Structures are given as C-alpha cells and as structure tokens.
Amino acid sequence: MKILFGFRCFSFLRIILFSVVIMQTSFALATEEIIKENLRKNLPHYEIESIELHEQSGLYVVALKNGPPLYAAKNGEHFLVGDLYRIDDKEGLINETEVAKLAQVEEQPADEMIIFAAENEKAHISVFTDITCGYCRMLHREIEELNDLGISVRYLAYPRAGTHSETYHQMVSIWCADDPNEWMTKAKEGQTVPGNECNNPVNSHYALGQSIGVRGTPTLVLSTGKLIPGYLPAQELAKELGL
C-alpha cells in the first residue's frame, strides 16, 4: 500500500507540474497575442518579426522590421523603446540589446560569408566590407599576417552607397563567382569583377549591418562580441582578441 500510495503521489505531482507548464505556456502565448494586437493597432507601419520573453527582466523583447527595439510589459499595454542594460558585478554595465544584435553576426551561415580561414584558428573576426573602401583594402592586405596569427577573417557585404549602387552589383558578382575569395582580392586590388548573378546574401548582409549600427567600413565584430568601427592593424587586432 505504501508503494502504491507513493506511486499515486508521484503521478499526481507529475499531473500538477504538467498543468503548470501548460498554464504558463498558454499565458505566454496569450500575452504575445495581446502585444501583437496592440502594436498592430498603434504601430501599423511596422512589421513584427518576433516576440520573445527576456527571462531575467520579465519583459518581452519585440523585434520590428526596420524599427527600434521594443520591450513590452506582460500586460501588453506598457512599452519601452531603446536599449536594455544589465548590471554585472564583474563587468559593470552591460548593454544586452547590443549583445543580442552582435550575436546575429555570429549566427550567420558560414557558406554565406567569404572566409579567409587561418590554418590553426585561434579566433575570428567578422568584417562588414566594401571593395572600394581604402581602409578595407588596407585590412585585406594584412589577411596573410592575420591568418599567421591564427585569426580567420569572415567577410560580410556592406556596399556603402547602398543596394542600387555599382559597388553593390560588383559585390553580388563576387559572391556569385566560381572563386569568391580570389575575386574579393582582385576587386580590392582595383580589378573589375565580371558580372555574375545568383541567389546571394548581399542584401541581407547590408540589412544586418544597418540593424547593428554599421555606419562605415570596415566595421569589425570580434569573436569576443566586441564591435570596432574602423580599421585596426593586425597586431592590435591580435591584442584585442587576447592573442
């Protein structure tokens, strides 16, 4: 009887826990729907890309297409616009909004970037680049040195003149070339890239750059999560990466 009673208690607890999980999930979904409905009514010109609960703060993070980051209260009626900060005992003030944005760069598929990989990689940098940019060309001339230091270079396209420019079309041609690495180098040496077309990530790279605050090239995102707006010599980059 004791064993039977214990089994019944265990089963009852499982039912309670399962019910709590269902209730929490239902509540979260209901909250998201309230937030969506309120935003659609009051900000109809923005497209909602995602709504996710930020566990630590209890706020819902709302991603808007081409819009500012929003944070919504659970009642779906109160909203904050701007960056969310967290106080850390060791690191001080941390901009969690910025951290989340830069994490998107790390999540980019490798086959959508042009990568100059170090043979013995110790770190990597993601570089928003423009083939006509003088400092981008200067950085590219240090690719071999960076690779020797164990640093891989991952290129994302950021044509500064926009997605209707000649540079944009050249960068599309590079990404669509049989050997993108070779043509990236040739383009940064001033050679004209033969026209190519294919499904390519140039538009999405450009949009990503704008969303994280890229204002010029090169813009570097280190594997440590730090953003550096501009050129740094290879040895200084190594120091930034702790190498």
C-alpha positions as CSV (number, residue, x, y, z in Angstrom):
1,M,0.0,0.0,0.0
2,K,2.8,2.4,0.8
3,I,4.4,1.7,-2.6
4,L,1.0,2.3,-4.3
5,F,0.4,5.5,-2.3
6,G,3.9,6.7,-3.3
7,F,3.2,5.9,-7.0
8,R,-0.1,7.8,-6.8
9,C,1.6,10.8,-5.2
10,F,4.3,10.8,-7.8
11,S,1.7,10.6,-10.6
12,F,-0.4,13.4,-9.0
13,L,2.7,15.6,-8.8
14,R,3.5,15.0,-12.4
15,I,0.0,16.0,-13.4
16,I,0.3,19.2,-11.4
17,L,3.7,20.1,-12.9
18,F,2.4,19.3,-16.4
19,S,-0.6,21.5,-15.8
20,V,1.5,24.4,-14.5
21,V,3.7,24.2,-17.7
22,I,0.6,24.2,-19.9
23,M,-0.8,27.2,-18.0
24,Q,2.5,29.1,-18.3
25,T,2.8,28.4,-22.0
26,S,-0.8,29.4,-22.6
27,F,-0.3,32.6,-20.6
28,A,2.9,33.4,-22.6
29,L,1.1,32.8,-25.9
30,A,-1.9,35.0,-24.7
31,T,0.5,37.8,-23.7
32,E,2.2,37.7,-27.1
33,E,-1.1,37.9,-28.9
34,I,-2.1,40.9,-26.7
35,I,1.3,42.6,-27.5
36,K,0.9,41.9,-31.3
37,E,-2.7,43.2,-31.3
38,N,-1.8,46.4,-29.5
39,L,1.2,47.0,-31.8
40,R,-0.7,46.3,-35.0
41,K,-3.3,48.9,-33.9
42,N,-0.9,51.6,-32.8
43,L,2.2,51.0,-35.0
44,P,0.7,49.6,-38.2
45,H,3.6,50.7,-40.3
46,Y,6.0,48.3,-38.6
47,E,6.1,44.6,-39.3
48,I,6.6,42.4,-36.2
49,E,9.4,39.9,-36.7
50,S,9.5,38.2,-33.4
51,I,8.4,38.4,-29.7
52,E,10.4,36.6,-27.1
53,L,10.4,36.7,-23.3
54,H,13.5,38.0,-21.6
55,E,13.6,35.8,-18.6
56,Q,15.8,37.9,-16.4
57,S,13.8,41.2,-16.7
58,G,10.4,39.7,-17.2
59,L,9.9,41.9,-20.3
60,Y,9.0,40.8,-23.8
61,V,11.6,41.7,-26.5
62,V,9.8,42.8,-29.7
63,A,11.8,42.8,-32.9
64,L,10.4,45.2,-35.6
65,K,11.5,45.1,-39.2
66,N,13.5,48.3,-39.8
67,G,12.3,49.6,-36.4
68,P,13.8,50.2,-33.0
69,P,14.0,47.5,-30.3
70,L,10.9,47.5,-28.1
71,Y,10.4,46.0,-24.6
72,A,6.8,45.2,-23.6
73,A,5.4,44.6,-20.1
74,K,3.4,41.4,-19.5
75,N,0.1,43.4,-19.6
76,G,0.8,44.3,-23.2
77,E,0.0,47.9,-22.5
78,H,3.3,49.4,-21.5
79,F,6.3,49.6,-23.8
80,L,9.9,50.8,-23.6
81,V,11.9,51.9,-26.6
82,G,15.7,51.7,-26.6
83,D,18.4,49.6,-25.1
84,L,18.1,47.2,-22.2
85,Y,21.0,47.2,-19.7
86,R,22.1,44.8,-17.0
87,I,24.4,45.5,-14.1
88,D,27.1,42.8,-13.7
89,D,29.2,42.5,-10.5
90,K,32.4,42.0,-12.6
91,E,31.8,43.7,-15.9
92,G,29.7,46.6,-14.7
93,L,27.0,47.9,-17.1
94,I,26.2,45.6,-20.0
95,N,24.1,46.6,-23.0
96,E,22.1,43.5,-23.5
97,T,20.4,44.9,-26.6
98,E,23.8,45.4,-28.3
99,V,24.9,42.0,-27.2
100,A,21.9,40.4,-28.8
101,K,22.4,42.4,-32.0
102,L,26.0,41.4,-32.4
103,A,25.1,37.7,-31.7
104,Q,23.2,37.8,-35.0
105,V,26.6,38.3,-36.8
106,E,28.0,35.2,-35.2
107,E,24.9,33.2,-36.3
108,Q,25.4,34.0,-40.0
109,P,25.9,30.8,-42.0
110,A,29.5,30.2,-43.0
111,D,28.5,29.4,-46.6
112,E,27.1,32.9,-47.0
113,M,30.3,34.7,-46.0
114,I,33.6,34.9,-47.8
115,I,36.1,33.4,-45.4
116,F,39.8,33.6,-45.3
117,A,40.5,30.9,-42.8
118,A,43.5,30.5,-40.6
119,E,45.1,27.1,-40.7
120,N,45.3,27.0,-36.9
121,E,42.4,29.2,-36.0
122,K,42.5,30.7,-32.5
123,A,39.9,33.4,-33.1
124,H,38.0,35.1,-35.9
125,I,36.7,38.5,-36.9
126,S,33.6,39.2,-39.0
127,V,34.1,42.2,-41.3
128,F,31.5,44.3,-43.0
129,T,33.4,45.3,-46.1
130,D,33.1,47.5,-49.2
131,I,35.5,46.7,-52.1
132,T,36.0,50.4,-52.9
133,C,36.9,51.4,-49.3
134,G,40.6,52.3,-48.8
135,Y,40.8,51.0,-45.2
136,C,39.1,47.8,-46.2
137,R,41.8,47.3,-48.8
138,M,44.4,48.1,-46.2
139,L,42.9,45.4,-43.9
140,H,42.8,42.9,-46.8
141,R,46.5,43.3,-47.5
142,E,47.0,42.0,-43.9
143,I,45.0,38.8,-44.4
144,E,48.1,36.6,-44.6
145,E,49.5,38.2,-41.4
146,L,46.1,37.8,-39.6
147,N,45.9,34.1,-40.7
148,D,49.5,33.5,-39.5
149,L,48.4,34.9,-36.1
150,G,45.6,32.4,-36.0
151,I,42.8,34.8,-36.9
152,S,40.3,33.9,-39.6
153,V,38.6,36.7,-41.5
154,R,34.9,36.4,-42.3
155,Y,33.6,38.9,-44.8
156,L,30.0,40.2,-45.0
157,A,29.0,42.6,-47.8
158,Y,28.3,46.2,-47.0
159,P,28.3,48.4,-50.1
160,R,28.4,51.9,-48.6
161,A,26.5,53.5,-51.4
162,G,23.5,51.3,-50.9
163,T,21.9,48.4,-52.7
164,H,21.3,50.2,-56.0
165,S,24.9,51.2,-56.5
166,E,27.6,49.9,-58.9
167,T,29.6,48.6,-55.9
168,Y,26.6,46.6,-54.8
169,H,26.4,44.9,-58.2
170,Q,30.1,44.2,-58.1
171,M,29.8,42.6,-54.7
172,V,27.0,40.5,-55.9
173,S,29.2,39.3,-58.7
174,I,32.0,38.5,-56.2
175,W,29.6,36.4,-54.1
176,C,28.4,34.6,-57.2
177,A,31.8,34.0,-58.7
178,D,33.3,30.5,-59.0
179,D,36.1,31.6,-56.6
180,P,34.7,34.4,-54.4
181,N,38.0,34.6,-52.4
182,E,40.1,35.2,-55.5
183,W,37.7,37.9,-56.8
184,M,37.5,39.6,-53.4
185,T,41.2,40.0,-53.5
186,K,41.2,41.1,-57.2
187,A,38.4,43.6,-56.6
188,K,40.3,45.1,-53.6
189,E,43.3,45.5,-55.9
190,G,41.2,47.6,-58.2
191,Q,40.3,45.0,-60.9
192,T,36.8,45.0,-62.4
193,V,34.7,42.0,-61.5
194,P,33.0,40.1,-64.4
195,G,29.2,40.2,-64.0
196,N,27.6,37.3,-62.2
197,E,24.1,36.7,-60.8
198,C,22.8,34.1,-58.3
199,N,20.9,33.8,-55.1
200,N,23.2,35.8,-52.7
201,P,23.3,37.2,-49.2
202,V,24.4,40.8,-50.1
203,N,21.1,42.4,-49.3
204,S,20.7,40.5,-46.1
205,H,24.3,41.4,-45.0
206,Y,23.6,45.1,-45.8
207,A,20.3,45.0,-43.7
208,L,22.1,43.2,-40.9
209,G,24.8,45.8,-40.9
210,Q,22.3,48.6,-40.7
211,S,20.4,46.9,-37.9
212,I,23.5,46.6,-35.7
213,G,24.7,50.2,-36.3
214,V,27.3,49.9,-39.1
215,R,27.9,53.4,-40.4
216,G,31.1,52.8,-42.4
217,T,33.6,50.2,-43.5
218,P,35.4,48.3,-42.4
219,T,33.3,47.5,-39.3
220,L,34.7,44.6,-37.3
221,V,32.8,42.3,-35.0
222,L,35.3,40.2,-32.9
223,S,34.6,36.7,-31.8
224,T,34.6,38.1,-28.3
225,G,31.4,40.1,-29.2
226,K,33.1,43.5,-29.4
227,L,32.3,45.9,-32.3
228,I,35.1,48.0,-33.7
229,P,34.1,50.7,-36.1
230,G,37.1,51.0,-38.3
231,Y,40.5,49.6,-39.3
232,L,43.0,48.2,-36.8
233,P,46.4,46.8,-37.8
234,A,46.9,43.0,-37.4
235,Q,49.0,43.2,-34.3
236,E,46.5,45.4,-32.5
237,L,43.6,43.1,-33.5
238,A,45.5,40.2,-32.1
239,K,45.8,42.1,-28.8
240,E,42.1,42.9,-28.8
241,L,41.4,39.1,-29.2
242,G,43.8,38.2,-26.4
243,L,46.3,36.5,-28.7
